[in-house]
Amino acid sequence: MALTGRTALLAALGSLPIGILAPSWTGMLAVNAPLSLAILCDYAMAAPVRTLQFTRSGDTSVRLGDGVDVQLTVTNPSRRRLRALIRDAWAPSAAQDPARQKLAVPAGERRRITTVLRPTRRGDRRAEHVTVRSYGPLGLAARQGRHEVPWAVRVLPPFTSRKHLPSRLARLRELDGRTSVLTRGEGTEFDSLREYVPGDDTRSIDWRATARQSTVAVRTWRPERDRHLLIVLDTGRTSAGRVGDVPRLDAAMDAALLLTALASRAGDRVDLIAYDRRLRAQVQGRSAREVLPAVVDALATLEPSLVETDARGLAATALARAPRRSLVVLLTGLDAAPVEEGLLPVLPRLTQRHTVLVASPADPHIARMAASRGTVEGVYEAAAATQSQAQRLRTAEQLQRHGVTVVDAVPDALAPALADAYLALKAAGRL
């Protein structure tokens, strides 16, 4: 039996998808036929959602702490004007602004909307789908649907220590002899002869050249080039601990980036591995121009693993990546138990063939605790902090007895301190 009049209208309204009607009107449908008809007409005049077309454009990478724009182009191929509320579904850590946007697209035209992302975490931030709610001209009812429109933005490490690069490059130029200074840099490769000045090492006097001229001549040296550096990031459970406002791994990354930038400018080859119980990331065999972008990209998605680092596997992997004499820079913690039980037993395998440098981010809160005074609680905090510092010092001394150079500094000072240690080793000809 066919339905007519008000019964047919209510049946038609009942067949509409759930959620297309404005909530404030749903209770009035059964008692107000004119309003029901208006809502049905409004729904019928809303632009269809399924036929909409979407394309994305914009940047695909951004440094942590910076903003990036991503554009979404909406094409309306239907004969009805699109009046829509669009939600672009990014992960919460992408920190998008705005989360929802209103958009009007005439029939047969296209419009573009821009979303600003300010990510709060490293890694790949993805958007998989776009939800569209298409309203009728009266705004009483709407069609809703979802489209898959994938896009990804890689959030790179911030590299805050790059501000220290110009001063370290200036020191490198002094060591390399490209800047006029009173005392030339020590090294192992002969550079040139010059006249003796008070304060020069008498062992550098070239007696044959002196005999051929009326002044005393001394040899000058420059640091060797084309040395090999292997940066090893420990991504085990200790790297997940926070020091100050950042995880230990992030502080180690920042130091690794400054060292990579400096060493590549110095003409040295830089490789990198990240390891805990397996190889998490690696950069190998890149040219001086390519190595820093490659390291930044490799570190972007790296996260700590809540497992104990396999020190034997780490040492074996490092030896396999550095077959000839190299500077091995190990960025790890100085906690007594992991070092004594894991690193120290395998350390002779590394120091026998390579120069080893261990760098560790220290917790600045410990230093603040050590300075606490005036209250009973403050005295206890100072005692605990002093004990912790003494333990780290003993661990560092154990490593130094094996011929290891140790850099122990708070996160803000770790990167420049590591760069200074590298320059000191280079000046001494130990690379």
TORKETI-497038 format. One line per 5 residues: number of its first residue (from 0); their letters; for each residue x negated, y negated, z negated of C-alpha. Coordinates in steps of 0.25 Angstrom, whole numbers. Example, Ala and Ser with C-alpha at 12.3 -4.5 7.8 and 13.67 -1.06 7.14 Angstrom:
0 = AS = -49 18 -31; -55 4 -29
***
This chain:
0 = MALTG = 0 0 0; -6 -13 4; -8 -24 -6; -3 -38 -4; -3 -52 -10
5 = RTALL = -9 -54 -24; -12 -39 -26; -20 -38 -13; -28 -51 -17; -31 -45 -31
10 = AALGS = -35 -32 -24; -45 -39 -15; -51 -47 -27; -53 -34 -34; -61 -28 -23
15 = LPIGI = -71 -39 -23; -85 -36 -29; -86 -37 -44; -92 -50 -49; -89 -59 -36
20 = LAPSW = -78 -67 -44; -81 -78 -53; -79 -72 -67; -70 -84 -72; -60 -80 -61
25 = TGMLA = -59 -65 -62; -48 -65 -73; -39 -74 -64; -38 -66 -52; -26 -58 -55
30 = VNAPL = -18 -70 -59; -22 -80 -49; -20 -76 -35; -24 -89 -28; -37 -89 -36
35 = SLAIL = -40 -75 -33; -38 -78 -18; -48 -90 -19; -58 -81 -25; -56 -70 -15
40 = CDYAM = -58 -80 -4; -70 -86 -10; -76 -72 -11; -73 -70 4; -79 -83 8
45 = AAPVR = -92 -80 0; -104 -77 10; -107 -62 10; -120 -58 2; -124 -45 9
50 = TLQFT = -127 -53 23; -136 -63 16; -151 -62 20; -163 -65 11; -178 -68 14
55 = RSGDT = -189 -72 4; -201 -80 6; -211 -87 -3; -224 -84 -10; -227 -69 -15
60 = SVRLG = -238 -73 -26; -239 -82 -37; -249 -84 -49; -243 -82 -62; -238 -95 -68
65 = DGVDV = -236 -101 -54; -223 -103 -47; -219 -97 -33; -207 -100 -24; -199 -88 -17
70 = QLTVT = -189 -92 -6; -176 -84 -3; -169 -86 10; -155 -83 11; -148 -81 25
75 = NPSRR = -133 -82 25; -129 -75 39; -114 -75 35; -103 -85 40; -100 -90 25
80 = RLRAL = -108 -100 17; -116 -93 6; -115 -99 -8; -123 -91 -16; -130 -89 -30
85 = IRDAW = -143 -81 -27; -151 -74 -38; -165 -70 -33; -169 -58 -43; -184 -60 -47
90 = APSAA = -190 -53 -59; -189 -62 -72; -204 -63 -73; -203 -70 -59; -197 -82 -67
95 = QDPAR = -189 -87 -55; -182 -100 -54; -171 -101 -51; -165 -88 -54; -152 -90 -46
100 = QKLAV = -150 -100 -34; -137 -106 -27; -138 -105 -12; -129 -110 -1; -131 -104 13
105 = PAGER = -122 -108 25; -118 -97 34; -129 -92 44; -140 -100 36; -151 -98 26
110 = RRITT = -156 -105 14; -168 -103 5; -170 -103 -10; -182 -104 -18; -185 -96 -31
115 = VLRPT = -197 -101 -39; -205 -90 -47; -214 -92 -59; -218 -78 -63; -222 -75 -77
120 = RRGDR = -229 -62 -74; -239 -57 -65; -236 -46 -54; -225 -45 -43; -212 -52 -46
125 = RAEHV = -201 -47 -36; -187 -51 -32; -179 -39 -26; -165 -45 -23; -157 -57 -22
130 = TVRSY = -143 -58 -28; -133 -67 -21; -119 -72 -25; -112 -78 -14; -100 -87 -18
135 = GPLGL = -88 -91 -11; -85 -106 -8; -77 -107 -21; -87 -100 -30; -76 -91 -35
140 = AARQG = -81 -78 -30; -95 -73 -25; -101 -61 -17; -114 -55 -23; -125 -47 -18
145 = RHEVP = -139 -43 -19; -150 -43 -8; -164 -36 -9; -174 -47 -6; -188 -42 -11
150 = WAVRV = -199 -52 -14; -212 -51 -23; -221 -62 -29; -234 -57 -35; -238 -65 -47
155 = LPPFT = -253 -66 -48; -262 -69 -60; -262 -84 -64; -278 -84 -63; -278 -95 -74
160 = SRKHL = -294 -94 -75; -296 -99 -61; -298 -113 -68; -312 -108 -73; -316 -104 -59
165 = PSRLA = -322 -117 -54; -332 -118 -66; -336 -104 -65; -339 -106 -50; -347 -118 -53
170 = RLREL = -356 -109 -63; -357 -98 -52; -362 -109 -42; -372 -113 -52; -377 -98 -54
175 = DGRTS = -377 -97 -39; -386 -109 -37; -376 -117 -29; -376 -128 -39; -388 -136 -43
180 = VLTRG = -391 -133 -58; -404 -133 -66; -404 -118 -69; -400 -109 -58; -392 -97 -60
185 = EGTEF = -399 -84 -64; -397 -72 -55; -403 -61 -48; -404 -66 -33; -415 -75 -30
190 = DSLRE = -410 -89 -25; -421 -99 -23; -433 -106 -29; -433 -119 -36; -442 -128 -44
195 = YVPGD = -444 -124 -59; -437 -132 -69; -439 -132 -84; -430 -121 -90; -431 -111 -79
200 = DTRSI = -434 -97 -82; -449 -95 -79; -446 -81 -74; -439 -87 -62; -452 -94 -58
205 = DWRAT = -457 -90 -44; -472 -90 -45; -475 -87 -31; -466 -99 -26; -472 -108 -37
210 = ARQST = -486 -105 -32; -482 -110 -18; -477 -123 -23; -481 -134 -33; -469 -131 -42
215 = VAVRT = -464 -120 -50; -453 -112 -43; -442 -104 -49; -433 -94 -43; -418 -96 -44
220 = WRPER = -408 -85 -44; -393 -84 -41; -383 -73 -45; -381 -61 -36; -369 -61 -27
225 = DRHLL = -361 -49 -22; -360 -43 -36; -348 -34 -39; -338 -37 -50; -328 -27 -54
230 = IVLDT = -317 -32 -63; -309 -22 -71; -296 -25 -78; -292 -16 -89; -276 -15 -88
235 = GRTSA = -274 -6 -100; -266 -8 -112; -275 -18 -118; -273 -27 -106; -259 -29 -110
240 = GRVGD = -261 -36 -123; -259 -51 -123; -271 -61 -126; -265 -75 -128; -254 -77 -118
245 = VPRLD = -258 -66 -108; -260 -51 -107; -275 -47 -107; -274 -42 -93; -270 -56 -88
250 = AAMDA = -281 -62 -95; -291 -52 -89; -285 -55 -75; -287 -69 -76; -302 -67 -80
255 = ALLLT = -303 -57 -68; -298 -67 -58; -308 -78 -63; -319 -68 -62; -315 -63 -48
260 = ALASR = -314 -77 -43; -328 -81 -48; -335 -68 -44; -330 -68 -30; -335 -83 -29
265 = AGDRV = -348 -78 -34; -349 -68 -22; -347 -56 -31; -337 -44 -27; -326 -42 -37
270 = DLIAY = -317 -30 -38; -306 -28 -49; -299 -16 -55; -288 -15 -65; -288 -2 -73
275 = DRRLR = -281 5 -85; -279 20 -83; -279 18 -68; -282 7 -58; -272 -4 -58
280 = AQVQG = -278 -14 -48; -290 -16 -40; -297 -26 -31; -309 -21 -23; -318 -25 -11
285 = RSARE = -312 -39 -9; -319 -51 -3; -322 -63 -12; -310 -70 -6; -301 -59 -7
290 = VLPAV = -304 -54 -21; -298 -64 -30; -284 -64 -23; -285 -48 -23; -288 -48 -38
295 = VDALA = -276 -58 -41; -267 -49 -33; -271 -36 -40; -270 -42 -54; -256 -48 -51
300 = TLEPS = -248 -35 -54; -258 -29 -64; -252 -26 -78; -257 -20 -90; -255 -5 -92
305 = LVETD = -251 0 -106; -262 11 -106; -276 13 -112; -286 10 -101; -294 22 -96
310 = ARGLA = -308 16 -98; -315 28 -91; -306 26 -79; -308 11 -79; -323 13 -79
315 = ATALA = -323 24 -68; -314 15 -59; -324 3 -62; -336 11 -58; -329 16 -45
320 = RAPRR = -326 2 -41; -340 -3 -44; -350 7 -39; -362 -3 -40; -366 -12 -50
325 = SLVVL = -355 -22 -54; -350 -32 -64; -338 -24 -71; -329 -34 -78; -319 -26 -87
330 = LTGLD = -307 -35 -92; -302 -27 -104; -299 -29 -119; -309 -28 -130; -301 -20 -140
335 = AAPVE = -310 -11 -147; -303 2 -145; -301 2 -130; -315 -3 -128; -322 7 -138
340 = EGLLP = -314 19 -133; -312 16 -119; -322 6 -113; -335 8 -121; -337 23 -117
345 = VLPRL = -336 20 -102; -343 7 -103; -357 13 -100; -352 18 -86; -349 4 -82
350 = TQRHT = -361 -3 -89; -371 7 -83; -368 2 -69; -361 -11 -70; -362 -24 -78
355 = VLVAS = -349 -24 -87; -341 -36 -92; -329 -34 -101; -320 -46 -103; -308 -46 -112
360 = PADPH = -297 -56 -116; -297 -59 -131; -284 -63 -138; -284 -78 -142; -275 -76 -153
365 = IARMA = -286 -68 -160; -295 -80 -160; -283 -89 -166; -281 -79 -177; -295 -78 -180
370 = ASRGT = -295 -93 -183; -282 -92 -192; -284 -97 -206; -276 -104 -218; -266 -93 -220
375 = VEGVY = -266 -78 -225; -260 -74 -211; -271 -82 -204; -282 -76 -212; -277 -62 -208
380 = EAAAA = -276 -66 -194; -290 -71 -194; -295 -59 -200; -288 -50 -189; -293 -59 -178
385 = TQSQA = -307 -59 -183; -307 -43 -184; -301 -43 -169; -312 -52 -164; -323 -44 -171
390 = QRLRT = -318 -31 -165; -318 -37 -151; -332 -43 -153; -337 -29 -157; -330 -23 -145
395 = AEQLQ = -337 -33 -136; -351 -30 -143; -349 -15 -140; -347 -19 -125; -359 -28 -125
400 = RHGVT = -368 -17 -130; -365 -9 -118; -369 -21 -109; -355 -27 -107; -353 -42 -106
405 = VVDAV = -340 -45 -114; -331 -57 -112; -321 -58 -123; -312 -71 -122; -298 -76 -123
410 = PDALA = -289 -76 -110; -291 -90 -107; -307 -89 -108; -308 -75 -103; -309 -78 -88
415 = PALAD = -319 -89 -89; -328 -81 -99; -328 -69 -89; -332 -78 -78; -343 -84 -86
420 = AYLAL = -348 -70 -90; -348 -66 -75; -356 -78 -72; -366 -75 -83; -368 -61 -78
425 = KAAGR = -370 -66 -64; -380 -77 -68; -388 -66 -76; -388 -57 -64; -381 -46 -71
430 = L = -371 -43 -60
***
